[in-house]
Amino acid sequence: MTKPSLPELLHAAVTAVGGTERPGQVAMAEAVAEAIDDGSHLLVQAGTGTGKSLGYLVPALAHGERVVVATATLALQRQLVERDLPRTVESLHPLLRRRPEFAMLKGRSNYLCLHRLHEGVPQDEEEGLFDQFEAAAPTSKLGQDLLRVRDWADETETGDRDNLTPGISDRAWAQVSVSSRECLGASKCAYGAECFAEMARERAKLADVIVTNHALLAIDAIEGAPVLPQHEVLIVDEAHELVSRVTGVATGELTPGQVNRAVRRAAKLVNEKAADQLQTAAEGFERLMELALPGRLEEIPEDLGYALMALRDACRTVISAIGTTRDKSVQDEDAVRKQALASVENVHDVAERITNGSEWDVVWYERHDRFGASLRVAPMSVSGLLREKLFADRSVVLTSATLKLGGDFNGVGASLGLAPEGTEGDDIPQWKGIDVGSPFDYRKQGILYVAKHLARPARDGDRGDMLDELTELIQAAGGRTLGLFSSMRGAQLAAEELRSRIPEFPILLQGEETLGELIKNFAADPKTCLFGTLSLWQGVDVPGPSCQLVVMDKIPFPRPDDPLMSARQKAVEDAGGNGFMAVAATHAALLMAQGAGRLVRASGDRGVVAVLDQRLATARYGSYLKASLPDFWYTTERNQVRKSLAAIDAVAKQAEAD
């Protein structure tokens, strides 16, 4: 039998999912197939509507190598596992003469722990375990959540938290799940043979395609002990998120509450001397955290350094003591011991990392009104880690709608540890970037408007002129506005002011309801506006007339006092580079590209992206930022934009009336 061609396979898959073949999708599939065949690396920018999931799944399945697909969002994971992969596998089966297997794999804490569910939860104040179902009042939200989990446990096949709908609170889930450090291990656990996390791992070992998330990919790279099965091809979707997700996994945190919890958990399991040593160290650390001032700690203050060393040494003593002390009066001692050990080891590891003082780490102190004081440590850069762990032994494809910043892929490539495209040399990963475009005609469907006449925004300054402009734009658009703000405070002030100015247009504000409810209500009523910050820049998919104006209040540079970003910027400058462009401008370009992408989500969408920050038109870096956005028709003319919005609104109203 003749081997089917890639176009044949792609056509079968697209037909199966009810889609339409697009030139960009074909170009992407061919490039992915070529990269897999020659073992090279590929960055693919594929605009909204390209159908990029089939653009990488079809060539990957056709090649026959084991593939890991890592995504950033739950929505895409579900789309792949519940829709794209089942249909694609079935459609390709007659042509490939085999049926590839696929599986989902996440971190252990995403799965229901049967030991916790049936035996109870180790508690901090007393020995043994307690029954969380008895402890929580049945009428309380926590009690109701836990009872629902108990019923769900009898019917679920996966134990995956994301398959429990509606979802439950983090507090409730913590009662019925464990981290990898807290897990007893399948061989020691009475429920090991039925363990949902172990079953997910076994399914992954047998699968041809494993769908996971960026966080587990990062853990696999960072921790040395592999959690993903061996694979020949890695595909990273939503790749613009990868660096921040890896940074998050590689960030350590110490808080007084976390340290005190470790003290309580260990107290009954070690000798009195070890317990007292840890208690004393915890009290010393807590006193200093009450006195510290927020900001980066380029050098650890002497008194804090001594407190951290005392904490590290006390944890080390407790870890040794936990291993030798047994107390048969403690109910299910192994589970209690394992949780205590996990808490103490985490405190030890972070305290040791900070006291070691690596030049490649950034340490800072921060205080939150709600969460209190914390000490954090994060890598200056994850590029070296990614270059070494990600690109060494496999072909890697990274794709997103926003990878080409300022006109090329080198900015994103550098953040991933890649040398500029085309650079030759031993041990330098070879890669290429392609932009397969978008099926949308951005110049006909959208306008990029920069309010050049507004005053230059000052940090935390009064922006009355911006609010005037925003009011007029919303009125011209008839509502239909997604407001993307660079800070939550800015979003709150704007919502409060405009609710009194234009009460005829309801304004939803992030944080007042769940994100899902907000987006649902925004899509349901065209007159409604939705204001918010970071997650809205990337998380809103509302095609049609409900979103015809996307407003950015200002260029979303990182805060000047952001310890990690400012440290990264300084490191680039110390090495002779342009820190502002490499860090701040790249960060802003990525967010703006994502934000502007909220406007056109379907071929019939029309509208305006309005940037209420003159710097996009007047500053030297403005051209770099504009080159990172979709190729909308560009203007700074206020009246022209208002007329265009009014015309788009009129067409939408007529369509609604019809």
Buried (B, 14 or more C-beta within 10 A) or exposed (E): EEEBEBEBBBBBBBEBBEBEBBEBBBBBBBBBBBBBEEEBBBBBBBBBBBBBBBBBBBBBBBBEBBBBBBBBBEEBBBBBBEEBBBBBBEBBBEBBEEEBBBBBBBBBBBBBBBBBBEBBBBBBEEBBBBEBBEBBEEEEEBBBBBBBBBEBBEEBEBBBBEBBEEBBEEEBBBBBBBBBBBBBEBEEBEBBEEBBBBBBBEBBBEBBBBBBBBBBBBBBBBEEEEBBBEBBBBBBBBBBBBBBBBBBBBBBEBBBEBBBBBBBBBBBBBEEEBBEBBBBBBBBBBEBBEEBEEEBBEEBBEEBBBBBBBBBBBBBBBBEBBEEBEEEEBBBBEBBBBBBBBBBBBBBBBBBBBBEEEEEBBBBBBEEEEEEBBBBBBBBBBBEBBBEBBBEEBBBBBBBBBBBBBEBBBBBBBBBBBBEBEEEEEEEBBBBBBBBBBBBEBEEBBBBBBBBEBEEBEEEEEBEBBBEBBBBBBBBBBBBBBBBBBBBEBBBBBBEBBBEBBEEBBBBBBEEEEBEEBBEBBBEBBBBBBBBBBEBBBBBBBBBBBBBBBBBBBBBBBEEEBBBBBBBBBBBBEEEBEBBBBBBBBBBBBBBBBBBBBBBBBEEBBBBBBBBBBBBBEBEBBEBBBBBBBBBBBBBEBEEBBEBBBEBBEEBEEEEEE
